[in-house]
Amino acid sequence: MSLDQQYDVSCGPLVGDLTERLRDHAVDHVRRCCADQLAGRPEARVAAEALPGYVSGGKLLRSTFALVGWSCGRGGSDAAMRAVASLELLHCFALVQDDVMDGSPRRRGRPALHVTLSAWHREQGLSGSAERFGASAATLFGDLLLVWAEQMLRESGLDDADLARAWPLYDAMRAELVVGQLSDLVNDTRAEPTWESVLDVARRKSGNYTVRRPLEFGAALAGCDPSVTAPLSRYGALVGEAFQLRDDVLGVFGHPSTTGKPAGDDLRNRTATSLVVVARDRAGPAQRRAMRALAHLDHVDADAVAAWQDLICDTGAPERIEEIITARVDDALAAIGCADVPEHARDALTSLAHRCTDRRD
Amino acid sequence: MSLDQQYDVSCGPLVGDLTERLRDHAVDHVRRCCADQLAGRPEARVAAEALPGYVSGGKLLRSTFALVGWSCGRGGSDAAMRAVASLELLHCFALVQDDVMDGSPRRRGRPALHVTLSAWHREQGLSGSAERFGASAATLFGDLLLVWAEQMLRESGLDDADLARAWPLYDAMRAELVVGQLSDLVNDTRAEPTWESVLDVARRKSGNYTVRRPLEFGAALAGCDPSVTAPLSRYGALVGEAFQLRDDVLGVFGHPSTTGKPAGDDLRNRTATSLVVVARDRAGPAQRRAMRALAHLDHVDADAVAAWQDLICDTGAPERIEEIITARVDDALAAIGCADVPEHARDALTSLAHRCTDRRD
């Protein structure tokens, strides 16, 4: 297989193959770190068994986008694969700690890590609060993933000169990710944020972290020219925003089998997402009063979720969000349509734009 | 001032001067990161104001040991100062998250970061639990400190070749630190651990992280020969263990003005430290029953602390721990007495061994 073929990340069977290879690299590194650093520690065994599952259970969007960024400048290598696969460990750090902060019970189709650790504490009959242990220990495993991610990148085998171009972006991405989580802590429907501020959070959180920064990171590792990175950035910002808008739709209407979360999770958590805010802005006075009453319930139960979903539908907000998603994807494809990127990358970006933003149920 | 004078880290006025310079470097980096990454975010402002205080409030033991390690091989430079000062940010990451996990109210003479953040949440009248917000936000600021520490080291100005020698040690130190925290979560007097296992935790936690690894890290950055690093490692393991034993004495008998924590904090938290375990092992059957009863109280109050302290004294455990501390320091000084290290470093290590392990109240 030629180097070019190795990096045919367009739609087709090779996407699957590349995704599996990225997954293998990420899981290998986690397994090796667990073996090196956690062996012989009973309180770590249950997490060491669970961590590879969390790392491998994702869609590997971030590492795939980074690989496409890389492929705009250079041919394939195992070193490059390892470097971009490290983003999956970084993402896993964020998920593990996010689940602690949100008290989320499940992640990627399995119990969240803090839940698994609490259960272990209970089974062992240890003293003290099992919940507290689960939260603290999961936070520490999140810290380890953050360290392992950076170590995997540094030890990927890429030259220091390649890495040196990407470190500033990597640091900025990590900070942006953590600061995005911080903003999420004060995100609450009841505070009635504006559409602009919600869109700003969406851009910062997903627009940047899921699509734009990984693309830029891969392109920086490969030493791409600004003529290549500028359209990638523009595409990344647009597709990232559309991805977050899709996620916001699923957060209200998605099925648990698709989202891995309870139905109407964003409503239950009173997260002020794009869909919730557009609905509020389009609502008549009576609808708006009804939404506000639901948001202020002590407990948003299944009936409240259903009533809130109906109200949102009545405003026409879902159709409006679909229009925006379509427009963002169209603009993104236009941005790379005439850009100075290789044909195989353009094909991959076209396919990925749809994969990221299409209805998923 | 000549380069050699700059690195006279022995006792005397220059120690103070060097400590201040390390402090300035650490605080500068934190301030710059806050300005770059947290500006304009109201939920971050209170932490951005508080973080420099936590970083500057310590004794800078770790960066000082690392500087001594460096000075065994090379002369002074601002790049080296920045590289070793980065350890203070790493330490601060551990403290901030540790306080969340232990629910500690104070740190370095001020409210713990999670307490400050909870208070801010309450003042702003935000919805949701202020405690939960404080814990989550402090965890995220801990994550930022972990990232900033590594960034500070990488951008210190040292050559890639110098850094390359130290990265494996740095990664191992970070993992050891996090895994040490994890072990602490299951540390409970009520589980009645053995003296050997408690000493193992003491070595891993402080023996390595506070003294040994920083020394080795500084020496690795400077490219020291094994003939230099071997005695530094031996010294570090011994002084580190003595440091932790001193800390264990203070955890039972220390005054809040010295420790910055409530009196008898380790007893209240039922932490199985060296002192507690030696006392238990030396106790007669009646004393042991009394200790066990205190450990199993629902709430270890001030009277229980006083009774437990008396029981510990009656066993002669404090004198036994003092003997061990003295023996460890003697062995450590012997290890560097005839070692191949510069005279100024030997002087500094002698002074630091006493400063780390002397009675502090």
HADDOCK unambig.tbl for C-alpha pairs under 7 A between the chains (distance, minus, plus):
assign (segid A and resid 37 and name CA) (segid B and resid 175 and name CA) 6.81 0.50 0.50
assign (segid A and resid 101 and name CA) (segid B and resid 136 and name CA) 5.75 0.50 0.50
assign (segid A and resid 133 and name CA) (segid B and resid 185 and name CA) 6.75 0.50 0.50
assign (segid A and resid 136 and name CA) (segid B and resid 101 and name CA) 5.75 0.50 0.50
assign (segid A and resid 137 and name CA) (segid B and resid 182 and name CA) 6.19 0.50 0.50
assign (segid A and resid 140 and name CA) (segid B and resid 178 and name CA) 6.22 0.50 0.50
assign (segid A and resid 140 and name CA) (segid B and resid 182 and name CA) 6.88 0.50 0.50
assign (segid A and resid 144 and name CA) (segid B and resid 175 and name CA) 6.61 0.50 0.50
assign (segid A and resid 175 and name CA) (segid B and resid 37 and name CA) 6.81 0.50 0.50
assign (segid A and resid 175 and name CA) (segid B and resid 144 and name CA) 6.61 0.50 0.50
assign (segid A and resid 178 and name CA) (segid B and resid 140 and name CA) 6.21 0.50 0.50
assign (segid A and resid 182 and name CA) (segid B and resid 137 and name CA) 6.20 0.50 0.50
assign (segid A and resid 182 and name CA) (segid B and resid 140 and name CA) 6.89 0.50 0.50
assign (segid A and resid 185 and name CA) (segid B and resid 133 and name CA) 6.75 0.50 0.50
